[in-house]
Amino acid sequence: MIHPELFLLVSLVAALYSAVGHGGASGYLAILALVNVSSKIAVPTALMLNILVSGLALASYARNGHFSFRTTWPFLLASVPGAFIGATLKISDPIYHILLGCILLASAIILALPRTQAQVEKHLIPVKPPYALGTGGILGLISGIVGVGGGIFIKPLMILSRWATPKTTSATAAAFILANSLSGLAGRFFQGPMSILPFWSLLLAGLVGGWLGSNYGARWATNPALCRLLALVMAIAAAKMLTVGH
């Protein structure tokens, strides 16, 4: 039986992450680790939640006119096979987690710097397909190895590189996470049987939180607010990575 506290925590993580177009896998993995769930169950559970929550986020952002297929497709083309390959690899390296945590923390600090709506949206530089293909492939591979959808990597990169506005980036990130989570789940299924039966009811928690968060992010949040919210998400993920690294 799922404890109410676990249900509430997953709902809160889903709401927070979906507001910025993320699925929340890093948050779900942290929560499940706190209750000593084995990675064999935690990773597929987190990926299933990721698929559900990122799907809700993508639908909300697309419905409100923020999704750009032209921006998104090059990232997906290379990331999907990358995530599948990454999911079949077994790599454990504490130094990797420390370095990744530092990168996430630095990105969070930069994103949290005060800025106006005009500053966030000015001087956009549309990404060229070759760059998007290369970036998507690398981030897809890393996402597959770690067991996340990759939104925590691609979104700050897109914003800091000024490839799109935060809301368009959120829609791209949601599509990126959805595709890579499906690919990563397939890669893990390829390795052997998986089970999320003990935690299937958490999908309902993800549904509730994901619906609330994605609607807030797509409809009411301003772009500077999304940058600050993303900075908070990045800081949480950085703390998790640095803790794992130690």
N, C-alpha and C positions, 0 to 999 in steps of 0.2 A: 504493500500500500504506500502511495506517495504521501509524504508529510505535507501539510498545508504550507509550511515555510518554504519548502522546495518549489512547490507550485507557484508561490508568490514571487520568489526570486527569479524563476525562469520568465514569468510574465513581465517583470520589471526590466530584465535584460533585453527581452524581445522588443519591448516598447522603446527603450533607449536606443538600441542599435537600429531598429527599423526606421526610426525618425530620420536617420542620416543615410538610409538606403542600404544598411548592412543586415546580415543575417544573425550575427551574434554568436557564432561558433566558439570563439575564444572565451566568451563569457560563460556559455553553457559548460564548456570543458572545465573551467575553473570551479563552477558550482558543483559539478559531479565529482571533481577531485576532492572537494571538501568533505563529501560524504563517502569517500573511499570506493568509488565505482571504478572498476577496472577499465583500462583504455579500450579493451576489446568490445565493451558495451558502450562506453562513454563516447567514443569517436563516431560510430554510426548513429547514435542518438543525437549528437550535436549536429551531424550533417543532415539528418532528417528534419530537425528543427530549423536548420539553416535554409533548406529548400522551401519549407512552408513560409517562414518569415520573410525571406528575400522575395518570394513570389508575391506576397501581399504588398511589399514595398514597391516592387516593380509595377504592379497593377495600379497602385495609387499615384505614383509619379507619372506613369504613362497616361493615365486618365486625366491628369491635370496638365498635360502638354509638355512635360519635361524630358521625355525620352527621345533620344536621337539615334536612330539606327546607323546613320552614317558615322557617328563617333564611336559606336559600340562594337560593330561587327569585327573590325580588325583585332581588337583585344580578345574576343571570344574565339576567333578562328585558331589562334595558336595556344590559348590557355586551356582549352578543353582537353586536347591530347596531353598537354603538359601535366594537368592535374591527375589524369589517369595514370600516367607513368610515375608521378611522384607518390601516388597512393600505394603503388606496388613496392616502393622502396622502404627500407627500415633504417632510419638514421637517428642516432641519439647523440647529441653533442651539447653539453652545458655552455660552452663558449658561444655557440651559435645563438642560444637563447639570450645570453647577456648582450651580445652585439645587436641582435634584433630588438631587444628591449630598449637599448640606448637610441636606436634609430627611431623607434616609435615615440619615445619620450621627446626627442628633439623635434620631431614633426608636430607633436602635440603643443609644444611651447610656441613654435612658429605660427601654428593655426590659431592659437589663443590670443595672439597680439591684437590689440584694438584696431578695427578697421570699419569703414562705412560701406554701405551697399554699393556706392559708385566705385570704391577702391577694390572691392571683391570682383566686380564685373568688368573693369576696364582692361584694355589691352589684351584681350584673349588671343591666344595663338593656337588655332586648330591643329591637333596632332596629325602628323603625316602617317599614312598607313604602315610604312616599314618600321617606324618607331613603335607604333601600337602593336604590331605583330611581335616584335622582339620583346617588348615589355610584357605583353600578355603571356607569351611562352614561358618566360622566366618566373613571373609571378604565379602562373598556373602550376608550374612544377613545385615551387616552394609551398603553395597552398595545399597541394596534394600530399606532400611529405608531412606537413604539420597537422593536417586534418581540419582545415578551415576552408572557407570559400574564397578568401583573398581580398575581400573588400577593405580590410584593415590595411592592406598594402597599396592597392590601386587608387583609392580615393584621395589620400593626402598627396600622392604623387601627381595626380591629375590637377588638383587645386593649386599646388605649389608651382607646377609647370604651366599653369594658366591655360590648360587645354580646353576647359569648359567652365561654365558657372557651377557653383556648388549644387544647385538642384539638378541640372543636367548630369553632373558627375554622380549624384546620388542614384539617378536612374540607371546610368551605365554600371555603377558598382553593384546595384541590385541584380542586374542581368548577369554580370560577371560572376557573382556569388552563386546565383541559381544554377548556371551552367557548370561551374566548377564543382559545386557540391554534388550534383548529379554524376559528374564524371568521377569525382573522388570516391563516391559511394560505390560506383560500378567497379572501380579499381580494387577496393577493399573486398567486395563480393567475389571478385576474381581470385583473391587470395584464399578464400574459405568462407564457411558459414558465418553469418552475423546474427545478432539478436538484440532487439531493443524492447522486447516484451515487458520487462520489469518497469519500463519507464514510458510506455506508450501514451499514458494520460498526460505527460508533459507536452504532447503535441497540442492539446487543448489550451494549455497555458501559453504556448507560443502563438496560437491563433488569436487569443484575446489581446495579448501585449502587442503583437505584430500589427493587428488592425488599428489599434489606438495610436501607436507610434507612427506608423506610415502615413496615416491620415493627417496627423499633426505636421509632420515634416513636409508633406507635399502641398498642403493647403495653407497653413498659417505661418510656418516658420520663415523668417527672413534669411537671406543668404549669410549675413554676418552671424546670425544666431546659429545657423547650421554649422558654421566654421567652429564656433565655440563649443557646440554640442559634440562635434566630431573630435575636438581637442580633448574633451572629457573622456570619450570612448577610447581614444588613443592612449591617454594616460592610464586608464584602467588596464588596457591590454599590455602596456609597457610594464606596469607593476607585476602583472601575472608572469610575463616572460622573464623579468629579472628575478622573481622569486623562484621560478622553475630553474633558472640558471644557477642559483646557489644551492 
